[in-house]
Structures are given as structure tokens and as C-alpha cells.
């Protein structure tokens, strides 16, 4: 069951990264008049991602909370015995950034639901911050899992 929760956490996080990155690219680099894959990638309605991103973020936190006790009891103790303090610290930073992203989620949702073209910098900054948090957490989680997985 733990392996299924870990895989679900990874898959949900991958979908979250894709949605957030797509939304950030579409708002920070509006589509040009030329045709092509990059133009179509940037030319989506970025507001449609808002509810999916909020749901995926919450599901990712719930899946992470499900596997967290096993990490604390198995992986962290093994990392402490191997004296890999920087890896433990990396995961601690990951936890804190994840919590800050969860606190940022209502502001993110509010700004996207009330988005107009004249307010471009505001949702862009919040989306960029949330995207950075999710990318950092994804990479940090993989580093810790590759060092000493569950």
C-alpha cells in the first residue's frame, strides 16, 4: 500500500508540474501570430488550469502526508545513521516550502478567478512562485527517494 501511495504522490506531482508550467508559460509569454507547436502551447486559456492545479496540489499534499510517517520512521533514521545531514535538511526544506505553497494556494486561486488582462503581473508572480515551489519539491523528493527510498 505504501508503494501505491508513493507512486500516486509522484504521478500527481508530475501532473501538477505539467499544469503549472503550462499555465506559467501561457501567461508569461503570450502567443505570437506565427503558427507552430510553441505558439499553440503558449496560446491556451490559462484560467482553465486553476481548479485542476488547486485540486492536484491538495491531493499531492494528502498523498505526501499518507507516506510521511513511514519516511520519518524508516528513511530518516537510516539517513541519520548514514550521517547524511544535508539530505535530511533538503527534505526539511521541502516540507516547509510545500506548506508555504499550500498557504499560497487561496491567493493563487483568488487571483486567477478574478484575472483580467490588465492585471497580468499579479497572477504571473503568484503562479511563478507556486511553480518554483512545486519544481523544487519534486526534485528534492526524488533526490531523497533515490538516496534512501521507502
QUILINPE-V424292 format. One record per residue. N is the residue number from 0. RES is the residue in one small letter. OMEGA is omega in degrees with one decimal (NA if undefined). BURIAL is # if it has 9 or more other C-alpha atoms within 8 Angstrom, else .. Layout:
n=N res=RES omega=OMEGA burial=BURIAL
n=N res=RES omega=OMEGA burial=BURIAL
This chain:
n=0 res=x omega=179.2 burial=.
n=1 res=x omega=179.1 burial=.
n=2 res=x omega=177.9 burial=.
n=3 res=x omega=178.3 burial=.
n=4 res=x omega=178.1 burial=#
n=5 res=x omega=177.0 burial=#
n=6 res=x omega=177.4 burial=.
n=7 res=x omega=178.4 burial=#
n=8 res=x omega=179.0 burial=#
n=9 res=x omega=179.7 burial=.
n=10 res=x omega=177.4 burial=.
n=11 res=x omega=179.3 burial=#
n=12 res=x omega=177.4 burial=#
n=13 res=x omega=177.1 burial=#
n=14 res=x omega=178.8 burial=#
n=15 res=x omega=177.5 burial=#
n=16 res=x omega=-179.9 burial=#
n=17 res=x omega=-178.4 burial=.
n=18 res=x omega=-179.0 burial=#
n=19 res=x omega=179.7 burial=#
n=20 res=x omega=178.3 burial=#
n=21 res=x omega=179.5 burial=#
n=22 res=x omega=-179.5 burial=#
n=23 res=x omega=178.8 burial=#
n=24 res=x omega=-176.9 burial=#
n=25 res=x omega=179.7 burial=#
n=26 res=x omega=-177.0 burial=#
n=27 res=x omega=178.3 burial=.
n=28 res=x omega=-178.2 burial=.
n=29 res=x omega=-177.5 burial=#
n=30 res=x omega=176.7 burial=#
n=31 res=x omega=-176.9 burial=.
n=32 res=x omega=-177.9 burial=.
n=33 res=x omega=179.4 burial=.
n=34 res=x omega=179.2 burial=.
n=35 res=x omega=-176.5 burial=.
n=36 res=x omega=-176.7 burial=.
n=37 res=x omega=178.8 burial=.
n=38 res=x omega=177.7 burial=#
n=39 res=x omega=177.6 burial=#
n=40 res=x omega=-180.0 burial=#
n=41 res=x omega=-171.2 burial=#
n=42 res=x omega=179.8 burial=#
n=43 res=x omega=173.1 burial=.
n=44 res=x omega=-172.2 burial=.
n=45 res=x omega=178.8 burial=#
n=46 res=x omega=-177.0 burial=#
n=47 res=x omega=-179.8 burial=.
n=48 res=x omega=-169.1 burial=#
n=49 res=x omega=-177.1 burial=#
n=50 res=x omega=178.6 burial=.
n=51 res=x omega=179.7 burial=#
n=52 res=x omega=177.9 burial=#
n=53 res=x omega=-180.0 burial=#
n=54 res=x omega=179.7 burial=.
n=55 res=x omega=179.2 burial=#
n=56 res=x omega=179.9 burial=#
n=57 res=x omega=177.7 burial=#
n=58 res=x omega=177.5 burial=#
n=59 res=x omega=177.7 burial=#
n=60 res=x omega=179.4 burial=#
n=61 res=x omega=178.0 burial=.
n=62 res=x omega=176.9 burial=#
n=63 res=x omega=177.5 burial=#
n=64 res=x omega=179.3 burial=.
n=65 res=x omega=-177.9 burial=.
n=66 res=x omega=-175.8 burial=#
n=67 res=x omega=179.7 burial=.
n=68 res=x omega=177.8 burial=.
n=69 res=x omega=175.4 burial=#
n=70 res=x omega=-178.7 burial=#
n=71 res=x omega=-174.7 burial=#
n=72 res=x omega=-175.8 burial=.
n=73 res=x omega=-172.0 burial=#
n=74 res=x omega=-176.5 burial=#
n=75 res=x omega=178.8 burial=#
n=76 res=x omega=177.5 burial=#
n=77 res=x omega=178.3 burial=#
n=78 res=x omega=176.7 burial=#
n=79 res=x omega=177.5 burial=#
n=80 res=x omega=177.2 burial=.
n=81 res=x omega=179.3 burial=.
n=82 res=x omega=176.5 burial=.
n=83 res=x omega=-174.8 burial=#
n=84 res=x omega=-177.9 burial=.
n=85 res=x omega=178.8 burial=.
n=86 res=x omega=175.4 burial=#
n=87 res=x omega=177.8 burial=#
n=88 res=x omega=177.6 burial=.
n=89 res=x omega=178.8 burial=#
n=90 res=x omega=176.8 burial=#
n=91 res=x omega=176.8 burial=.
n=92 res=x omega=177.4 burial=.
n=93 res=x omega=178.6 burial=#
n=94 res=x omega=-177.4 burial=#
n=95 res=x omega=178.2 burial=.
n=96 res=x omega=177.1 burial=#
n=97 res=x omega=177.9 burial=#
n=98 res=x omega=177.4 burial=.
n=99 res=x omega=175.9 burial=.
n=100 res=x omega=177.3 burial=#
n=101 res=x omega=176.7 burial=#
n=102 res=x omega=-179.9 burial=.
n=103 res=x omega=-175.3 burial=#
n=104 res=x omega=177.9 burial=#
n=105 res=x omega=177.2 burial=.
n=106 res=x omega=177.4 burial=.
n=107 res=x omega=-178.8 burial=#
n=108 res=x omega=-179.6 burial=#
n=109 res=x omega=-177.9 burial=.
n=110 res=x omega=179.6 burial=#
n=111 res=x omega=178.9 burial=#
n=112 res=x omega=178.7 burial=.
n=113 res=x omega=-175.6 burial=.
n=114 res=x omega=168.6 burial=#
n=115 res=x omega=-177.5 burial=.
n=116 res=x omega=-179.6 burial=.
n=117 res=x omega=-179.0 burial=.
n=118 res=x omega=-173.7 burial=.
n=119 res=x omega=-176.4 burial=#
n=120 res=x omega=-173.9 burial=.
n=121 res=x omega=177.9 burial=.
n=122 res=x omega=178.9 burial=#
n=123 res=x omega=-179.3 burial=#
n=124 res=x omega=179.7 burial=.
n=125 res=x omega=178.9 burial=#
n=126 res=x omega=178.0 burial=#
n=127 res=x omega=178.0 burial=#
n=128 res=x omega=179.6 burial=.
n=129 res=x omega=177.7 burial=#
n=130 res=x omega=178.2 burial=#
n=131 res=x omega=178.4 burial=.
n=132 res=x omega=-177.2 burial=#
n=133 res=x omega=177.5 burial=#
n=134 res=x omega=179.1 burial=#
n=135 res=x omega=-179.2 burial=#
n=136 res=x omega=179.0 burial=#
n=137 res=x omega=-179.1 burial=#
n=138 res=x omega=179.2 burial=.
n=139 res=x omega=177.9 burial=#
n=140 res=x omega=178.1 burial=#
n=141 res=x omega=178.0 burial=.
n=142 res=x omega=179.6 burial=.
n=143 res=x omega=-179.7 burial=#
n=144 res=x omega=178.4 burial=#
n=145 res=x omega=179.0 burial=.
n=146 res=x omega=-179.1 burial=.
n=147 res=x omega=-178.5 burial=#
n=148 res=x omega=179.3 burial=.
n=149 res=x omega=NA burial=.
